[in-house]
Amino acid sequence: MTAPPPETRSDNDADAKASAAGILADLDALRGADLPVYGGRTLAYVYDAGLGPETADLAERAYAAMAGVNGLDMTAFPSVVALENDVVGTTARLLGGGPDTAGTFTSGGTESCLLAVLTAREHARATRGVTDPQLVLPVTAHAAFRKAAHLFGLDVVDIPVDPETFTPDPDAMAAAITDRTALVVVSAPSYPHGVLDPVAAVAGHAAARGVLCHVDACIGGWLLGHARRLPGSAIPDFGLAVPGVTSLSVDLHKYAYTPKGASVVLFRDAELRRHGYFASASWPGYPVVNATLQGTKSAGPLAAAWAVLRHIGDAGYADLADRTLRTAAELRAGIAAIPGLRILGEPVGSLLAVASADPAVDVFVVADCLRAHGWYIQPQPGVGGLPRTVHLTVTAAAAGKTAGLLDALAAAVAEARTLGPAEADPGLVEAAALIDPAALTAAESAAILELAGLGGGGAMPERMAPVLALLEQLPAALAERLLPDVIGGLFRLP
């Protein structure tokens, strides 16, 4: 679906001012084609606590109050220091930090992961003389780490996961550590399947070799950190108190329910964090010190996060964690009872990966059908022998809505059986195997995308199952060459 374009102006009236009401009406029109961000029907990308307008209004007002404050120079804006110290300190206390723990507020999980990898690379270079660094991670680690390796020149060493538990073997992780290893990564939990990697075992192996270990708790850290405090919790520790864990990332705009643009990366101490800083006194301008990848940045997201954390508080987050886990458990049991579907692994929190238990049921088709019923779940192509799945991110706002979702999901499964599985064109798959991605021209890429059903003048197709089925069959290098052209085609000058 594409949104209707806002009213455009010709060159002759380019200097005309639009009214505030007209501008906001245009925004409302553009938002009309978006997935809903509140209400619990979008089970990916957005996080809704279901607390009503009071919390959202507080966040918006705090954001607006600090939107013009520049986090580039904290000496000019000491409020930024006070807010960041408070937010990072609250996060560190939740996730096993001690008096020496240091941390940085970032724009999101990707930036937090990038900083963890950059810091590890610089630490390995400074302390061990590593000049050709490697990054050891399970194949289920978030793609942000692959982005970091690409940007910062590390080689990725992939570790397969067990096809039943979807977790890596700690001994295999240990065996992959070499003198070139700058960082070992584990997830709490992994995004694709929602399972908790063996943090303690892997971190112990890394420590024994003198290598840093990062825990990616971007999506689950805040939720699981509070869930561990609930009576009867059996969730093992995964934070900085675990021996060998040297850094950890956790997003606040996920299960802390703050506005987008809020994450924290924690380090065991300030000396380690220092390796990720950038400083320059080699130009005639002002002295530059950057703790993040950004320079100028609004303090709005930081202020909004600070306000929401204080407003909800520990007791409030414990209640939200309990509500979320109960809802996820209800959905897990209900989905397992739908013929043709199965839950993968042993999810520890709020993320569920659902695969087909019947060749006649294609979960990609199920996702398309479910969207027509007003619910969004996220398709995940199968990679490396792992099955294709659909992913559900359960938030507190989904509490009380499980019956409606399960009824819609059962109906979508029945429709998917009738429609049959989505299949990639065998001829196109065979031809794609012969293509050299590095030599692919823009015209050739456009032709392939047209054949794949993605040549619709900037609009995505209504049903994505056939596209995803093809993507799953393409060589990874070719898919990675084509995907930027898919997204790039959505952006066009008016």
N, C-alpha and C positions, 0 to 999 in steps of 0.2 A: 504494500500500500504506500502511496505517496501523498503527502499533504498538499492541499491547494496552495499555490504560491501567494505570498502577500501581494497587495496591490503595488504595482511597480510604477515608477515615474519616468517620463521621457527626459531626454537631455534638456528640453526647454524649461521644465519645471524642477530641475535638479536642486535648485536652491530653495524650493518651497519647503516649509516646515510641516511635518505631519503632527497632528494632535496627539496628545498623550492617550486619549481614549482610542483613537484609530490605531496607534502602535500596539496597544495592549490587545485590541481586537484581532490584529494580524497575528500576534503571538498565540492567542487562543485558537485561531483557525489552523495555524501550523501544528499545534499540539493535538489537534483533533485526530490525526492519524497515528499518534504515538501509542505505545503500550501504556496502560495506567500505572502510575508510580505509587498509588495508595490503594488499599483495599484487599491486598493479599492474593490477587488473581495473576500477577506477574511473578513467576517463580524463578527469576533470574535478573541480574543487573541492578535491581532496586531492593531496598531494605526498609520495611515499614514496621514500626513498633506497634501500630494500632492504638496509639495513645491519644489521638485526636488533635485538634488544632492548637492547643495550648503549647505543646512542645515545639511544633513546627513554627508557630509565631515567635516564640522565644529565640529559636535558632536564626530566623530571618532577621529579627531585630538586632541580635548580637552581631550577625554577619554584616549588616548594613552599618552598624556603629563603627566597625573596624575596616570596612572595605577599602577605604582610602589610605590606610596605614601601610607603609612599605616595609616588608620584612627583610629587605636587602641589608639594611644597616640598623642593627639592634641598638647601637649606641645612640642613634637619633630617636629611636622609638622604644624606650625601655619597657613599655607595656608588652611588647612582643616577648621579651625575655621572661617577664613574670608569667604570662599565659603559657608559654611553652614549658617552662619549668614545672608548672602545676600539672599540665596535661601529661607530660612525659613521666613525672613522678607518680601520678595516679596509675599509669599504665605499667610502670616498673613494679610497683607494689603488688599489682594483680598477678604479674607473670614472673615472679621469682627473683626480681632484681634486689640487689643489696645496696649498701651505702656507696659502693664504687661504680654502680651502673650509670652509664651515660646513654643519652638518646637524642634523637632528632625528629621533629615533626616534619612530615613530608606531604606531598600532594596526593598520594595514593599508594596502593600496594606495589605497583610497578616501580615507582621511584624508590620506595623502601628496599625492594629487592635489588634494584640497580646499585644503590648505595652499599648494600651488604657485599655485593660482588666486587665493586670497585675498591672498597675498603680492604677486602681480603686480597685482591691482586696487589695492591700497594704494600700491604703488610708482608706478603710473601716475598716481594721484591726487596723490601728493606731489611727484613730479618733473616731471610733464608737465601737470598740471591736468586730467586726464581725469575727467569726472564721469558719463559715460554709456558705460562700457567695453564692449568687444567681445572675444570669445574666438574665435580662428580655429583651426579644427581639421578634419582629414579626417573624413568620415562614419564611418570605421572606428575613430576614437578611442574609448577606453573610455567607457561611459556615466557613469562617475564625474565626467567633466568637464562633462557636461550637468547632473548633480546640483549641481556647484559653481556653474555659471552660474545655476541656479535659486535656490540658497540665497543667493548673493552679488550677484545683480542684474546679471549680464552678459548681453549678447545673443550668441547663438551664430551664427557665420558658418560654414556647412557648405561644405566643399570636396569635390567628388566624387572618386572614385578610378577609375583605369583599369580597365576590365572584364576585362582579361587579367592585369595585374600586381597589381591591388588596392592600388596605391600612388598618392598624390596627385602631381600635377604641381607641381614647385617654383615654376614661374612663376605658376601659378594661385594658389598659397599667397601668393606675393609680391603679386600683384595685389589680393588681398583685404585686405592690410594698409592701414589708414587711421590718421588721427590718433586715432581712438577705440580702436585695438587695444591691449589690455593684455597679451595673451599669445598666442603661437603655439605649437601643440602638435604634436608628431610622436611616433611610437611605435617602440619597439625591442624586440620586434616588435609589430605590431598583434595584438590578441587574436583577432578573428574569423578571420583567414587566416594568421597566423604569418609575415607578410612584414615586412621591414625598410623603414620609410619612408626617403626621401632626407634624412637628418638634416643632413648637412653643407651641402647646397644650401639647404634651408629656413632653417637657423640663420644662414647667411650673409646671406640676404635680410632676415631679421628684424634682424640686427645693423646692416645698412646703413640701416635705418629707425629705429634706436634703440629697438627693441621686444624684450622678453624672449622667450626660446624655451625651452620645457620639453620634455624627453624623457621620455616615459612608458616606462620600462623595468621596470615593476612585475613583469611575468611573466617577462621574458627577460633582464633585466640581469645577474643573478648567473650564470646559465648561460652567456650569450654573453660576459660578461666573462672567464670562465675559458676558454671555448672559443677566444677570440681568442689565448690564450697557447699553444695546442696547435700542434705542428709542422704547417706547411702550411696553417694557417687563412687563409681569404680573407675573413673577416667584417670589414667596415669599422668604423672607430671610430665610436662613437655617444655617447661620454661627455662629461664636462666639459672634456676636452682639445680637443674640436672647437670652433673659433672660432664664437662666437655662442650656444652652449649656455649658458644661465644657471641652469638647475635640472634636476634629474633625480630620478625616484622609482624605487625598487627594493624589492621585497618579499623579506624573508628567509624568510618562512614558505612561500615557493614553492620555488625551486631552491636555497636554502641549507638547506632541509629542517629549519627550526626549527619549534617549535609555533606554532599560529595566534596572531595578534596581534602580528606583528613586521614592520615596514617602516621604510625610511629615506627621507627626502627631503633631497637635497643642494642647496645653493645655492653660487653662485660665490664668495660671501664673506659675512661676518657682517652687513655693512651691508644687503645685500639680504634676508637672513633676518629681520632685525629688523622689516621691514615686516609680517611675518606674526604677530608676537607680539601678545598682548593683555595690557595692564597696567591696573590700577585702584588708585588711592589716594583714591578719592572716596566711600568708605563707611567706617563706623566699625570695620570688622573688620580682619583682617590684610591687609597689602599683597599684591595678587594679580598674579602674572606667569605667563601660560600660553604655552608654546611650541607647544602642540597645541590641538586643539578640545576635548579633555578637560580637566577639572580634576583631581579625584582619580582616580588610576589605579594599579593594582597594578604593582609592579616585577617581577612574576613573568615575564611574556613577555620583558622585556628580559634578565633573568638567564638564562632558558632559551636565548635567541638567542646571548648571549655565550658560554655554555658549549658549545653545538653548534658555533659557528664555530671555537672553539679546538680542539675535539675532532677535527673533520674536517680542518681546515687546508687550505692552498692545494693541496698535492699531492693530498689526498683529493678536493677539489672538482674539480680538473682531471681526475681519473680518473672521477668521476661525470659530468662534462660529456661526456667522450669516450664513455662507455658510453651516455649518453642520446642523443647525436647519432647514434651507430651504430644504436641501436634505432629511432630515428625514421626513419633512412634505409631500414632493412629494411622497416618498415611502409609507408613511402611507395612503395617498389618493389612490395611485395606487394599493396597496395590498387590501384595502377594496373593490375595484372594481372588484377583481378577484373572481368569484363564487367559493364558497367552503372555503374561508378564512375569518378570522375576526381578527381585532386588539383588544387586551385586554386592558382594563382600559383607562386612559387618560395620556399617556406618556408625560413627561414634557420636555424631551430633545432628546437624540440621540439613545435611546434604544427602540426597538420595540419587543413585544412578540406577535407572530402570532399563533392562534389556528384554528382548523377546524370548519367550519360552516356546514359541510356535513359529515355524517357518512361514506360516500364512500371515503372521502379524509383523509388519515392518514398523518399528518404533518411529522412524522418520515420518511415515504416513500418519501414525497416531498423533504425532506432534502437530502436523498440519490440521488434522480433524479437530483436535482439542482446541486449537486457536480459533477455529470457527465457532466453538462453543463459548468463547470468551475467556479462555485460560491460556497462559503462555508457559511452556516448558522448553528447555534448551536442548536442541539436538547436538549430539557429540559423535562425530564419525569414528569408526573403529580404526585403530592404528596399531601396527606391530602385532597383529594377531589378537588384540583385545576386541571385544564385541562393540558394535555401535550401540549407543545408549541415548536416553533422554535424561536430562539432569534437572532435579528439582531443588531449588534453594528455598527452604521453609523459613519463614519469619514469624514473629509473634502475631502479626496481623492475620495470619492464616488460621489462627485458633477459632474454632466454631464454624469453619468453612470446609472442613474435610469431607463431610457428606456430599456437598455439592460438587466438589472437585472429583471425588471418587465416582459419583454417578456420571459426570461428564467424561471422565477417563474411560469408564466401562463402555459408554456409548461410542467414544472415539475408537476404541479397540474393535468394536463390532463393525464400524464403518470401514476401518482399515482392512479387516478381513474381506469385506465385500470388494474394496478397491484393488486389493492385492499389493504385493511389494513393489516399491519403486526400484527400477533396474536401470543401470547405466547402459548406454548404447555400446554393445561389444565392439563394433567397428571403430567407434571413437576412442574407446579405451585402448584398442590394439594400435591405432595410429598414434595415440599420445605416447605410448611406450618408445616410439622411435624419434620423438622430438627432443632436441637438445635445448633445454630451457635457456641456457646462456646465449644461444644464437637466435632466440625467438624475436621476431620483429613486432612492432606495434600492430601492424596490419594482420599478421598471423595470429596474434593474441586475440584481436577483435573477432577474427573469423571463428576461432575455437569457442570463444564465449558466446557467439551467436548460435553455434550448433548446440551449446550446452543450455540454451534458453536464457542467457544473461545478456542479450543484446537489445534489451527493450528500452533504449533511449533514456537510461538513467534510473529506471524503475526496477525494483526487484520483483520476481514472479510471486504470485499469490501462494503457490505451493512450492515449498523448498525441497521436498523429499527427493525428486528426481535430480536436482542439482547436487544435493548432498551425497546421493548414491554415486554420482559420477566423481565428485571430489574425493570420495573414499577410495576410488579405484585408481586415481592418478598417482604417478610417482610423486613423492613429497616435494622434490625440487621443482617439478612443473607446477604443482598446486601453489607453491609459494611464489612462483613467478607470475601466475595468473591472478591470484587473489588481490594484489594491489591494483591491478587493472579493473577488477570488479568494483572495488570501493572507489577508486579514482574516477570511474565513470559516473558516480553519483554526484560528483561536485562539478558544476558547470556554471560559468558566468551567466548572469541573467541578461 
